[in-house]
Every structure is written in structure tokens, then in C-alpha cells.
Amino acid sequence: MKYLIYTIIFLLSISIIIVGLTFYKSYTKWINEKESIIERLYSLKELITSGYEEEVSIKPNLEIEKPTVIYDRNGKIIGKFSTGKRKIVKLTDISPITVKLLLAMEDRRFYQHHGIDYKALLAAIYYDIKSLSFVRGGSTITQQLAKILFTNSKKTIQRKIYELFCTLEIEKRFTKDEILTLYLNSIYFGHYIYGIRSASLYYFNKEPYFLDFFESALLVAIIPNPSRFSPLLHENRAKKRLKLVVYIAENLGYIHLKGIDTELDKFWENFNKINHYSPLSVWSMEENKAPYFVEYTRKLLAKSLGEKLIKRGGLEIYTTIDLNMQRKAIESLREGLTIQYLKSKNVNPEVNDKPEGAIVAINPKTGEIYVLVGGRGFSYKNQFNRAVNARRQVGSAFKPFVFAAGIEYNGFTPKSRFIDKPLSIKTDREVWKPKNYNNRYYGEVDLEFALKKSLNSVAVQLLEAVGPQKVINIVGNALDLPSDEIDRRFKPYLSLALGVYSFSPLELARAYAIFPGKGEKAFPYSVKKVVNSRGEVILDNEKEIKKLKVKYDLQNKLNVIRISTAVTINNMLKKVLEKGGTAYWAVKTSGLKIKACGKTGTTNRYTDAWFVGYTEDILAVVWVGYDNPEYSLGKGQSGGVVAAPIWANFMKSVFWGE
């Protein structure tokens, strides 16, 4: 018995020493950092008392943040971004039921205690000791705020003690309403969403003042563990948690429901109809003059540098985009889409959607992306980047690759002759009868004329003579695709000649770059270099691209086709813009007077209209169509009629400054 008592005394002594040392460490840390904490608190006081009209750039812990700045190729600022840019909302701008439910679930004695709820704390300690782990939190709202502002989320005794010092300091310097205001503006709601206003807009598309009971209850339900209780990721868990909040609210007399389950079912039915749009992913804008390009760039940088570094802010990102060209591309696309909408609305009177479009322009030799416009207008509800992410069939815009394969591998020339005639080809399933546009056939023609007129019959015959696999090899190599992706995306069928496989505008630009690029594959890139807040270059894409080209050249992987083949295709594609070519009228009516090459593309039922055009220094791709590929632009609305005029107007404004 005596040894047992000694053992207990020894263990208690060790425990007291450990607790004492932990307390001493926490207290020493507090003394060393107290002045900076107080300074932060004064800044926060100013933040919430100086007015709420403007959005401010703040980190999740409400520290003022240095934004990331993005520049165009000429040093002009494209945009300034931060992860935490949001509007600080007043307590009176938040639905009263939201506040009541928050207090009911997180801190019922908030207005009675002085930062620490000893009853809740003792209960939490009891359950933690009983389970030998941290299973229950006893933190008040003030303590949670202290954790957000001044500590990390790791559960340790030392952190909890330090947190208590911070909590008491917050209570000394803020009123209860100010503490609640700070808390509601800083709490995390999942999906990179911080603050009640951002969460209200994200989950319900409304300001927080207009949140109803169930909407408020769901937001409160998310707070304890936003990842675990996300209604978008884990609906069943979110439903159980929401039900708990509703039951507690009913027991407290906040609401009286006849049938909770029925009301909850109605709520979830309506919730699932809402489009949940994050405010421009994880960045918020101070200004943004090229939103499609910037969001594309942000995603690429997140992959190469990591999301944490990107979100930290303070970067200077130097890009390849030309703001003047981008502005002209936007204007040309909008004008073209407006004209097309007036034409197409008579074709699809029951369709409320408007036709969409995209423009990509690159330097075919260097791979620099000059222009990237992903739609008619980037907005809260229209962030889909069609220039990068929309793969659509390209129709006759694919034919130059068929002709290039014929010249590269089989010795055909522009003067090689074929009979342009109706075809009837037996396949395993049926007899395939590819037709020319408007069912017009010219008899014996040479390849130069066939490409100029975009004759389907000749393209299919040429592909049959060359073999589909040779064409696939050229395209796959130009896009630098791995063999498994080539096999998955492109099948060796004769329909390949008519462009039945899908590309994004950026992909098509890259593939076409082998022609003005003298046979070399292009490596499109949007960022030249990235400099961190200390002035250090942490990414230099220009150097990396040069190294990559040298590596590919040493491995004989840089050249896709011979220079002579590229020159021949360029000469043939010049005819497309000349009299009798499929883009002649678009060029003539625009007044464009430059030597250029190009190719139109139109898919079945006129669902997609394409034009690819280029000079030695700039290659631009235009796509027009509906997001829903079932909708037609209308009979006769081909690439030469719809997309080529947009390209011509854009190029005219670039070369003539109009």
C-alpha cells in the first residue's frame, strides 16, 4: 500500500511539473508576444469600427494582406488578387435568426461569461480525460476567435493555455457585439469560403440579412467541421447535423414546426436546385482585366507552385498576355456573338441560351499566349472557360492535318489530282456516304483547290490513301500527348478526315502551330516568371521552355513534320482567304489587308463554327456555338460565315490599331 501511495505521489508530482512547465512556456510566449497581440487587436478594432462600405484584402485570420499582382507582357497590371478579400458586415446586416442559432449551438452563455465558460470547460475536460483524447470542445466564441486570430488549430495543452491569455485580452478590448462581429466575419465555412457574407452568397446566392431559418441552421451546422459537414461533399452528414440544429432550436422555442422531416425535405429539394458559385475560386478581385486568362493562369500556378503558396499572396506574376490584344479580342467576339444571337434566335425560338464563343491567340514560334477569351462575359455565374475546357468537334478545320500527312508521308503535292465525287464506303456497320457542303462536286481537282474549297469527298479519299494512323501521329505529336491518350481520343476511322474528334480552341491552336512554326511543336505558356514577396524568382517559364526545346531536339522529338511540308501547307491555306476560298468574303468585307493563312470548320447541323488563321507571328482560333451541342446555330451558319468574320475583325484591329 505504501508503494502505491508513493507511486501516486510521484505521478502527481510529475504531472504538476509538466503542467507547470507547460503553463510557464505558454505564459512566457504570451509575455513575449503580448505587445504585438495588442497591436493586432487595435488594428482589428479599427477594421470593424471605421466603416463597412468597402471590401478589404484580409487573410483568413483578418490580417491585412499584400495582394498578388499580375502583369501583362508589357508591364501593365492585369489584376490584383487576394485570398481573403471580403466585405466586413455589421451584426445588424446579418439575419437575427442566424445569430440566435449560432449562440445556441456554439456558446449559449456568450453574453454572461467573460471569455471562458467554466461549466462548459470542465465538462469538456471530463469527457477528454474519460476518453483519453480530445473529443469534446468547451471553447467559447471568444476562445474560437482567439484561435482563429492568434494560434493554430493543433490541439495541445500549451496552445489552449496561450489561447486563454489571448481570450481574456480580447474580452478586455472589445464589446460582446464586436467580438461576435469579428467571429462571424472570420469563421470558415468550407470550400475556401471565409465569413458569413461569403458563405451566404456561396451557398444561397443572397446577402446574410435575408437568410431564413433553415438556411441559417445549415450554415451554423457547418461551422464545427466544414469539411465533414459540407452539404456539397457529404450531404447525408450535413442532413443529420442540420436536423440536430433544428431540433435544438425547436426545444429552445425559436421555431415551431408541424412536421420537421417534411420541412427539411422541402429545404433540401430547394437547396439542390441552387447553383453554388465560389467567388472566383480562391482569389477575390481588386481588379481583373482578363478574368478568363487569369483564372486559367491561377490554376496552372496552383499545380506547379502549390495552392498554399498561391494563397499566401504577395507574388508578382509576369505573363505573356497582351492586354491591348485581349481587349480587341473581347470586342470582336462580343460583336460577332451579338450578330449571331439575332440570327440564331429565330432558329431556336424555344432556347433561352445565347450562343457562346472563344478566342485564343498565340505566338506559334515561342508558344506565348497573347489572348485567351473563354466566353461572352466572365461573371459570378459564367466562369466556364471555353477556350481551354470546351472540347468540340472541329469539322473541316481538321483537314490540313490530313493533307500534311499526304505530303509528308506519301509524296503528294498541291497539284496531285483526285476526282471530287459522291462517295459510298462500306463499313462494318453500314454504308457511309460523306457529302460535300451543299452537295456540290467539281469533278477532277487538285489538292490545293480541294483544301481551298474544303471538299469532304477529296479529304476522305486522301485519308484512305494515306491511312488514318499517320494523321493521328501528326496530331498527337503536335499536341505532345502520351500514347495512351492518343489511342483513347483518336480512332483510325475515315471519318477522321471530317473532324469528328474534339479539341479545345487552345489545343487546336497548338496543333496548328506546326505550320507557321516550320514543323516544330509549340509549347503554349501563359506565365513568364513569378517573383515572391522577397524579390526572388521562384518560377522562370521562359528558361524552362528553352530547356525543354533543347531536350526534345536532342531526342528528335521537336519536329513534327518537315519544314518543306509546313511551307507547302501554309501556301495552300493562303488560298482559303483568297477569292473562291471559304473565308474570302469574311476577309473582304472586314477590309483586312494582310497576307495570312486560314481554315474554316463547320460541324454537322451547324452546331459549331470554327476559324483558324495565322501569320508568321500570331495564330488565332475562333469558336462559336451553344454550350449545349444539341442546339444549332442555324442552316448556313458555317465557320466562314460565323467565326471567320470575328477572326478578321480581330486581326484587323491588331494590325491596324482599329
Sequence and secondary structure as in RCSB ss.txt:
>XXXX:A:sequence
MKYLIYTIIFLLSISIIIVGLTFYKSYTKWINEKESIIERLYSLKELITSGYEEEVSIKPNLEIEKPTVIYDRNG
KIIGKFSTGKRKIVKLTDISPITVKLLLAMEDRRFYQHHGIDYKALLAAIYYDIKSLSFVRGGSTITQQLAKILF
TNSKKTIQRKIYELFCTLEIEKRFTKDEILTLYLNSIYFGHYIYGIRSASLYYFNKEPYFLDFFESALLVAIIPN
PSRFSPLLHENRAKKRLKLVVYIAENLGYIHLKGIDTELDKFWENFNKINHYSPLSVWSMEENKAPYFVEYTRKL
LAKSLGEKLIKRGGLEIYTTIDLNMQRKAIESLREGLTIQYLKSKNVNPEVNDKPEGAIVAINPKTGEIYVLVGG
RGFSYKNQFNRAVNARRQVGSAFKPFVFAAGIEYNGFTPKSRFIDKPLSIKTDREVWKPKNYNNRYYGEVDLEFA
LKKSLNSVAVQLLEAVGPQKVINIVGNALDLPSDEIDRRFKPYLSLALGVYSFSPLELARAYAIFPGKGEKAFPY
SVKKVVNSRGEVILDNEKEIKKLKVKYDLQNKLNVIRISTAVTINNMLKKVLEKGGTAYWAVKTSGLKIKACGKT
GTTNRYTDAWFVGYTEDILAVVWVGYDNPEYSLGKGQSGGVVAAPIWANFMKSVFWGE
>XXXX:A:secstr
 HHHHHHHHHHHHHHHHHHHHHHHHHHHHHHHHHHHHHHHHHHHHHHHHS SSSEE B TTS B   EEEE TTS
 EEEEEESS EE   GGGS HHHHHHHHHHH TTTTTSSS  HHHHHHHHHHHHHHTS       HHHHHHHHHH
S S   HHHHHHHHHHHHHHHHHS HHHHHHHHHHH B STT BSHHHHHHHHHSS GGG  HHHHHHHHHHTT 
TTTT TTT HHHHHHHHHHHHHHHHHTTS   S HHHHHHHHHHHHTTS    TTTT EEEEES HHHHHHHHHH
HHHHH HHHHHH   EEEES  HHHHHHHHHHHHHHHHHHHHHHTTT TT     EEEEEEE TTT BEEEEE S
S  BTTB   HHHH  EE GGGGHHHHHHHHHHHH   TT EEEE    EE SSSEE    GGG   EEEEHHHH
HHHT HHHHHHHHHHH HHHHHHHHHHHTT  HHHHHHH    GGGGGT SEE HHHHHHHHTTTTTTTB    B
SEEEEE TTS EEEEHHHHHHHHHHHHHHTT SBSS HHHHHHHHHHHHGGGSTTSTTHHHHHHHT  S  EEEE
EE GGG EEEEEEE SS EEEEEEE SSTTS   TT  HHHHHHHHHHHHHHHHHH  
